[in-house]
Amino acid sequence: MAGINVREVVLDILLELSGQNEYSNVLIASALDKYDYLEGREKAFIKRVCEGTIERRIQIDYVLDQYSKTPVTKMKPLIRELLRMSVYQLLFMEHVPSAAVCNEAVKLAKKRRFQQLQGYVNGVLRNIARGKDNLSFPDREKDLTACLSVRYSMPVWLVEHFTNAYGQESCEKILHAFLEREAVSVRLHERLAGKEREALLAAWEGEGAEVEGHPYLSYAVKLWKVAGIRSLAGYNEGSFAVQDVSSMLVVEAAGICPGDTVLDVCAAPGGKALHAAEKLQGTGQVIACDVSSYKTAKIEENRARLGLKNVTVRVQDARVREESLVGQADILLADVPCSGLGVIGHKQDIKYRVTAQSLTEIVNLQREIITNVIDYIKPGGILMYSTCTMNPGENEEMAGWICETFGLEKVSMAEELPEPLKEEAEQGMVQLLPGIHETDGFFFAKFRKKESPA
């Protein structure tokens, strides 16, 4: 089908995002499915500009406010999104000619019936194009928080949150890491022999992927330049699963033994549950639960592909007590709903949606879940609590609350985890930070339920 303007597709996605609560990755994926007939480079352009415009929105708006007499907040929605996506191309896509960016924006303004603003759009963009090598940002010495907020496109309150929690130096490393090129992290099936692994990695490189082993785990691999995971060699055969290393470390730290019963109460899309099943080597059982059939269907799809027979998938709300599960788990995995601050690098709109109030509110849900599932653990059994966030209230403070409320004791994970994490793991808790650790932002803690008195 001819006549599709890829910039107009981007504009429509950004406008749709500004008017509803759907996450950007969902809308972008939907649009790419709709326009699947486009060439690969055109689909890549749509994805890059959409994601980049969202990711860099704060910096883009700061630049626009310097060059436009009308503040960003007062612009008409279509013009605002048109200018944002155009400024992203001017500042961050060197291979796209500035003249083309300006001309296409003017054409789109006219096509969408904003002829009276063509001159305004053209003037703002051409001035930015001329001045882009001499842009000024907030002075680092006068206001570090404002400087970091604009340079890394992070809301001021989140810059303050990360600084207060982890210090100024770590905060900037985290912010920088969020903007770096994201690798896809995969877990190779541990059944693969050495030669099989080598052949699989060589096949991926032959398909154009950049492949790098992860320093923390021998079966973890980082991939770049992957067109589609499902098209990779070994996918249909179940030779690997997409899973961040932080999630793999939870299962590694759990100390799973043959014959164990592992219960994952918030399992979708199934990474940790299926990893646990592999650790059991065909023995024991994994019970993987989540709140809806939509979520459990994703677990079942991955279970079938990986060929794991010791996994039971069931719809079960972690907030609702299920008597049949009481006292069944040797190891209980509780990767609870959280604020998601650790995965902003993958899901950029999180930083615009989360609020200081929501950080407090989510703790109540986490406590409700833990209170409900704690009885599922056998006496002497293990609780692995985890979140994909960086917030002491959801992490270290929650670990303290678990110990105080239920009498569980933290357990060292030093023996199970790699050298860079051993010192922190001794305390039974690990907080992973992007830019400091080679993972997403993630927290996990290990607890033992005390044996019943004789």
N, C-alpha and C positions, 0 to 999 in steps of 0.2 A: 504494500500500500504506500503510495507516494504522498508527499506533502506534509509529513510529520515534522514539525519544528521542535527539535529536542529542547531548546531553551523554553519554549512554551510549555512543554511537559514539566520541566523543572518548576516553572512559575506556578503551574496549577497544583503541583504537589505541595509547594511551600504555602500557598494560599489555603489549601485544605488543612494543612497542619495548624495554621494560625487560628482556624475556626472550630477545631474539635480536639478531643482528648486522646486520639489514637497516637501511638508511638511512631516516630519517623521511620524506623526500620520496617514496620508493617506496611506503611503507605508506599514506601519506596519499592519494597518487594512486590506489592500489588501492581504498581505502575509498570515495573519491569516485566512482570508476567503478561500484562495487557499488551505491551509493545515488544513482545518476545521476538517478533519478526525483524526488528531493527538490527543493524550490524553491531557486532560486539563493541566496537569503539564508541558507537552512539549510546549504547546502554551504559558503558563505563563512564561516559561524560555525564549522563543524567545522574548516576549514582554519586559520582565525585562532587558535582556542584551542589546537589541537595545536601549531602552529608557535610561538606565543607562549609556551606553557608550557615547551617545550623551550628556546627562546631565553633565557628569563628564569629558568631553573631555579635557578641559584646564588642569585640575589636572593630568589626565592620560598622556598627552603629556609632562608635566613637569617631571613626573617620568621617562618616557621613555627616555627623553633627558639626564637624569642622568646616565642611564644604557646602553645606546646604543651609539656606536661610530658614527653611522649614525644618524644625526638629523631627527626628525619626518618629517620635511618639505622636506627632500631629499629621503625619503623612497619610494619604489614602492607602488602605491595605495593599492594593495591587501595586501601586507605585513603590511602596516601602519594600515589598518582596522583590520586585523587579530590580530596584537599586541594590539591595543586599546581594542578590545572586550575581549581579554584574560586578560589584566591588570585589566579591570573592574571586572572580575570574581575573580581575585586574591585578590583585595583590598576590594571589597564590597559584596562578596557572600561567607560567611564563611562556609556554608554547602557544597560548591563545593570543593573537594580535589584539592590542588595545583598541585599534580602530574597529575591528570586527565586533568586539564586545559593545562598544558605544553604538555602532550602527544597528546592531540587532536589538538592543534595548529600545532604541527610538522606534524601530519598526513594530516591536511588540506593544509599545505604548499606544501607537496609532491603531493597530489591529484591535486592541481591547478598548477602543473608543476613548482614549485619553489624548486626543490630538492636541488639545490646548496645553498639555504638559510635555510635549515632545522637546521643546526648546530647553525646558528646565532639566529634564532627564539628560539630554545631551550635554548641557553645560556642566552639571555636577560631575558626570562621569569623565568628561574630558579634562576637567581641572584635577580630578583625582589621578587620572592616568599621567598627567604631566608632573604632579607633585608626589607620586608614590614612593620615590626614593628618598624623600625628605620629610616623611610624616613625623609628627611629634606625638609623644605619648606622655602620660603623667610622669613627673620627675621621680625617679627611684629614691632619691635622698629625702625628698620632701614628703612623699606619701607612698611608702612601699606597697601597702595594700592595694591602693588604686592602680599603681603601676602593674602589679601582678595580675589584677583583675582584668585590665585591658589587654595586656600582652598575651595572656593565656586564655582570654575569654571565659573567665570564671566569675560568677556572682561574688560581690564583695563579702557577703556574710559567709560564703563557703571558704574563701581565702582565709578569713579570720578563724573559721572552724578548724581547718587543717593546720594553721599556724599554732593555734592554742593547743591542739591535740598532739602534734608531732614536731613542733619547732619550725622556725623560719626556713632553715636550709632544706629540711625534708619536704616542707610544703612546696617549695619551688621545684624540687625534683619530681614530686607527684604531678604537679600541674604540667610540667614539661613532658612527662611520660604520657599523659592523657592525649597529647597532640602528636605523638610519634606514630609512625606507620605500624599498624596493628598486624601482628602475625596471627595465623590460625594455629591453635595448639591442638595436637592430636595425640591420642594414647594408642600405641601399637599393642595388639593383642599379645599377651605374655606367652602364649603358646608358640609364637613364631620363633623358629630357629634362627641362628645368626645369619645364615646365608639367605633365608627367606626375607629377613629384615633388609639386608643389603640390596636384594633384588627389588624390593618394594620402593625403597628410597631412590634407587637408580631410575626406576620407572617414572616416579614423580618428577625427578629432574629432567628426564627425557620429555615429559609433557610440559616443560617450561617453568616448573615451580622452583623456588629457592628453598632449600631444605637445610635445617640446622638442628642438631641434637640439643636437648635441654640439659643444662649442667646439674639439675637437681635429681632427675630420674632417668634411668637408662632407657625406659620405654616411651619417654615423652619426646615429641618432635615439634619444632616450629616450622610453619610453612608460610611463604609469601608468594605472591603472583599466582594464586590459584583461581582459575576461572569458576570452578564449581566443585564442591566436595564430592557430590554424588558421581561425578565423572572420573574421579581419580581411580587409578588401579587399586584393586583390593577392597573397594567400598562394598560392592555387592557380596563379596566373599566374607565380609565381617572381619577383615584383617586389622581394622582400626576404628576408633570412635573419636568424635570431636569432643574435647574436654579440656578445660583450662588446667594447668599444672597445679594451681591452688586447690582445685577440687580433687585431683589425684592424691595430693598430699594428705587430705583428710582420711582417705581410705588406707593409705600407707600407714598413717599414724595409729589407725584403729587397732592394729595388731590382730587381724582376722586369722583364725585357725580353722583347719579342716573340720567340718561337722558343725560349725557355728550356725546359729540362726541370726541373720542380720535383718533388722527392720528399718526401712527408710520411710519416714512419715511425711516428708515433703519432697518426693523423689523426682518429679518431672524436671527435665526431659530424660532423666535416668542415668546420667553419667556416673554418679557415685554408686548407685545400686548395682549397675551392671559391672562396674569395676570390682565391687565386692564379690559378685558372683564368680568372676574370673579368679579372684584370690582363693575362693573355696575349691577350685579345681574339680568341679563336678560333685562335690559333697555338700552336705548341709542344705540350707535354703536361704533365699533372700525374698522378703516380702516388701514389695515396692508400692507405696500408697501415694495418692494425691487426691485433690479435692473434686475433680471433675473428670468425666469420661474423655473430654477433649485432651486433658493433660495426660491421662493414663494411656490414651491411644498412642501418644508420642513415645512413651516408655515401651509399650508393646511392640511398636514398629522397630525400635532399636534392639530390643531383646531378640526378636525374630532374626534380624539381620546378623547379629553377632552369634546366633546359634546357641544361646544359653538356655538350658532346660531346668535349671534349679532356681528359677525366678517366678514368683507369683505376683501378678500385677492386679491391684484392686482399687476401686474408688473408695476413698475413706478420708473424711475431713479430720485433720489433725486436732481440731478443737472439740471433736465429739468422741466421747469415750466408747471404745469397742471392747467388750468384756473378753472376747475370744483372744485378744492380743495381750491381755494382762499376764505378766510374768513369762513372756515367750522369748524375749530378745536377749541374746548374749551380747549383741552390739546394737545400739540404737543410733541411727543417723538422723540428726535434726538440723537440716539446712533451712532455717526458718525464713519466712518473708522478712525483708529488711529494706532499708532506705536505698540500697544499691549504689552507694557512693564509690565503691571500688571498681565498678564496671562502666564508669563514665566514658572511658576510652572506647568502649564498644557502643554505648547507648548515650549519645551526647545530650539528648533532650532531658535526661534525668536531672542535670544541673539546673535546668530552668523550672522544673516541676517540684522538686523537693523543697520543703520549707523547714525552718527551725522547729516549728510546731509539729510537723510530721515526724521529725526525728524522735520526739518525745512520745507521740501517739503510737508509733510502731512498736515501742517497747511493751506496751500493754498487750498487744497481740502476741508477741513473742513469749511473754510470761504466761498467757493463757494456754498456748500450745504446750510449753514445757510442763506446766502443771497437769495438763491432761495426759501427756504421754509418759510421764515419769514412771508410772506403775507398769508399763510394758516391759521395763528392764528387769531381768532376773537379779536376785541378790548376787552381788559380786560382778554383775555385768557392767558394760561400758556404755556411756553416753558420749557421742561425738557431736558437740554443738558447733554450728558454723553459720557465718553470714558472708555475703559479698559486699561488705561495707567497711568504712573507716570512721567509726564513731564509738568512742569509749562507752557511751550509754547503752549501746546495743551489744557491745563486745566485752571488754574487761569488767565493766560494772555488772553486766548480766551474768558473767561467770561467777562473780562474787555472790550475787543474789541466789544462784542455783545452789552453791555450796551452803549458804546460810539457811535457805528455806527448806531444802530437802536432805541436808546432811551428807551430800555427796562429797567426795574428795578428789581434788585435781591429781592427775597422773602424769608423770614425766613422759614425753614422747621422744626423748633424745636418742634412744636406741633405734627408733624406726625412721628418723628423718635425716636428711643429708647434712653434711658438715656445716654449711652456712647458717643453718637454722637450729643447730643443737643447743646452743647456749640459751636461747629464748624458750626452746621446747622443754627444757628442764623444769620450767615453772608450770607446765601443763597447758600453756596458752601460746599461740603464735599469731602475731599481727603482721600480715604481709602488706607491703606498700609499693605501688608502681614507682619505678624509677630508682628504688632501693633494692627491691627483690625483683626477680625476673618472672613476675606473675601479675595477675590482676590484684586489686586491693581485696584482701580477704582475711577473715579471722576464723580460727578454730581452736577449740579447747576440748580436752579429754578428761572425763570424770569417771570414777568408779562408784557404783552403788554398793554401800556397805553390806556385808553378809548379815543375814538375820541372826539374832542371838540364839545360841544353842538352847 
